[in-house]
Amino acid sequence: MRLPRRADGRPLIKVCCVRDEEDADRALAGGADLLGLVGRMPSGPGPIDDVTIARVARHVADRAIAILLTSERTPDAIAAHVDRTGVRAVQIVDTPSPDALVALRAMLPSLVLVPVIHVQDARDVDVARALDETGAADAILLDSGRPSAAIPELGGTGRVHDWSLSAAIVRACRAPVLLAGGLRPDNVGDALAQVRPAGFDVCSGLRTTDGALVPERLARFAAAIV
Ligand SMILES: O=C(O)c1ccccc1NCC(=O)[C@H](O)[C@H](O)COP(=O)(O)O
């Protein structure tokens, strides 16, 4: 397991859709443990270019884990995206097959690997179990996208999914599970009580419509999961 655990036992906070160095510093000052840098996507408000991702990852250095969000699907293309941006962690937003995850792990043994499942129905518990059983995932992230929509949605939707399914996935998996999708300061306490994930991932619930991080929202978010 290459993700940190907090000494105080509190769930991890991943602040996503980080835009630049200043935004990263604001998130870290507000208690973020992980930072999400969104690469090219078919839709959504968060993407930044690979040059900026590499710059922000260098700026963050060892202060936190900067996670590249990639929509690439094959192990070779994912590895190339990681290489271009120089990150130590990748979130694969288009759910990889167990075989693809194992292949990527073999190619990059020390990379932090976080496959995403967009929770839609009870079959996703089996999808999570199959990824978990590979032993190749450092965490599994549960989100609310619609990968098969005409224009695929792979995250950053601001929508909550069925948390009873997420709770079943947490119970079924050995890997830590991160919960995402429509989390806000006013609902994350309920999410903690119902799902008991190892951490939370949040973008739109902490940002203005222009994408700026609101420190006061991050403070309330963190206080709600103590
Ligand atoms: O933000 C985007 O544009 C985006 C597009 C495609 C995949 C992921 C994307 N962002 C990731 C995130 O914002 C979070 O990891 C997660 O999806 C939660 O987002 P939100 O529901 O807005 O809190």
Ligand as a Chemical Component Dictionary entry (heavy atoms), coordinates in Angstrom:
data_LIG
# 
_chem_comp.id                   LIG 
_chem_comp.type                 NON-POLYMER 
_chem_comp.pdbx_formal_charge   0 
_chem_comp.three_letter_code    LIG 
# 
loop_
_chem_comp_atom.comp_id 
_chem_comp_atom.atom_id 
_chem_comp_atom.alt_atom_id 
_chem_comp_atom.type_symbol 
_chem_comp_atom.charge 
_chem_comp_atom.model_Cartn_x 
_chem_comp_atom.model_Cartn_y 
_chem_comp_atom.model_Cartn_z 
_chem_comp_atom.pdbx_ordinal 
LIG O1  O1  O 0 -12.969 17.507 -13.385 1  
LIG C1  C1  C 0 -13.050 17.006 -14.513 2  
LIG O2  O2  O 0 -13.246 17.686 -15.527 3  
LIG C2  C2  C 0 -12.905 15.548 -14.686 4  
LIG C3  C3  C 0 -13.196 14.995 -15.898 5  
LIG C4  C4  C 0 -13.056 13.634 -16.080 6  
LIG C5  C5  C 0 -12.608 12.831 -15.074 7  
LIG C6  C6  C 0 -12.314 13.382 -13.822 8  
LIG C7  C7  C 0 -12.474 14.728 -13.623 9  
LIG N1  N1  N 0 -12.262 15.271 -12.401 10 
LIG C8  C8  C 0 -12.055 14.438 -11.273 11 
LIG C9  C9  C 0 -12.684 14.942 -10.080 12 
LIG O3  O3  O 0 -13.149 16.020 -10.060 13 
LIG C10 C10 C 0 -12.790 14.044 -8.898  14 
LIG O4  O4  O 0 -11.810 13.043 -8.942  15 
LIG C11 C11 C 0 -14.141 13.352 -8.819  16 
LIG O5  O5  O 0 -14.616 13.068 -10.098 17 
LIG C12 C12 C 0 -15.153 14.103 -7.993  18 
LIG O6  O6  O 0 -15.639 15.219 -8.622  19 
LIG P1  P1  P 0 -16.852 16.050 -7.998  20 
LIG O7  O7  O 0 -18.083 15.219 -8.106  21 
LIG O8  O8  O 0 -16.917 17.295 -8.799  22 
LIG O9  O9  O 0 -16.475 16.329 -6.572  23 
# 
loop_
_chem_comp_bond.comp_id 
_chem_comp_bond.atom_id_1 
_chem_comp_bond.atom_id_2 
_chem_comp_bond.value_order 
_chem_comp_bond.pdbx_ordinal 
LIG O1  C1  DOUB 1  
LIG C1  O2  SING 2  
LIG C1  C2  SING 3  
LIG C2  C3  SING 4  
LIG C2  C7  DOUB 5  
LIG C3  C4  DOUB 6  
LIG C4  C5  SING 7  
LIG C5  C6  DOUB 8  
LIG C6  C7  SING 9  
LIG C7  N1  SING 10 
LIG N1  C8  SING 11 
LIG C8  C9  SING 12 
LIG C9  O3  DOUB 13 
LIG C9  C10 SING 14 
LIG C10 O4  SING 15 
LIG C10 C11 SING 16 
LIG C11 O5  SING 17 
LIG C11 C12 SING 18 
LIG C12 O6  SING 19 
LIG O6  P1  SING 20 
LIG P1  O7  DOUB 21 
LIG P1  O8  SING 22 
LIG P1  O9  SING 23 
# 
